[in-house]
Amino acid sequence: MSRPDFEAALGSAVAAAERVGGGCINDGWRVDLPSGERLFVKTRAQVDPREYAAEADGLRWLAEPGAVRVPRVHAVADDMLALEWIESGGSGFDAEDFGRGLAELHNAGADGFGWHEPIRFGRLTISNEPMDTWPSFYAERRLRPLARQAFDEESLGREGLHAIERVCELVDHLAGPPEPPARLHGDLWGGNVMTGDDGRAVLIDPAAHGGHREVDLAMLRLFGSPGPRFFAAYAEFAPLADGHEARVGLWQLFPLLVHAVLFGGSYGASAEREARALVG
């Protein structure tokens, strides 16, 4: 792959550039500027021209409360996003600090349930058009369209589709007591939580939106967990509503369906199993 035109996107000369890991979808580069500043730049061919701008908006929004560190946005273009370089690998991960910080971030709130841009995961685009209540948003913007797409692409069986439809019918009951919209990262699995050189958490690759705070917590438990000290610190700062343990599977349906659409494999069966457990 030829080197992208960093100079045009950054508006400055580049002293050095080297390929680094960019995750499952993007290409990543470490870029050094003549000033000595180092950047992480993500790019890829045929990216939606709004994707990186939306991610930059999300990073800035998550940074506003000063609760958990996120990379500073240096520059954004249709085909490139340049971020502050984060040195990782501190002496130890401060799980309690992360728990308190994430609770503070969630408590900063959102204007409503949704966001001004859709979530984009590679070829998958997921609507964030706002709705008045969280259960309705979760059923209509998350579960129903993803379940139908997974079924149409044969990564979810008919019985699984029916089970998820039944979850959507019962979602007002299953979702627990109403809560105000929280400021969510939106794709908070373990791979999107870096450890900075000071041992504190750094959040990357958000799918930011206003939603239910238990969604971020459930995602953390699905693909790697920060451990009991994190959850205890979170609950001490912002206690969770009764029944939150019983709702973990409900919130994990969303990432399972995303993975079923993108990767197939056993994710559809896992989503069906969770849905059946919820509806009996």
PyMOL commands that set and color helices and strands:
alter all, ss='L'
color gray80, all
select helices_A, chain A and resi 6-10+51-63+95-107+134-152+158-169+171-174+190-192+213-222+228-237+244-263+267-279
alter helices_A, ss='H'
color red, helices_A
select strands_A, chain A and resi 16-20+27-32+38-43+73-77+80-84+119-121+124-126+182-184+193-195+201-203+209-211
alter strands_A, ss='S'
color yellow, strands_A
deselect
rebuild
show_as cartoon
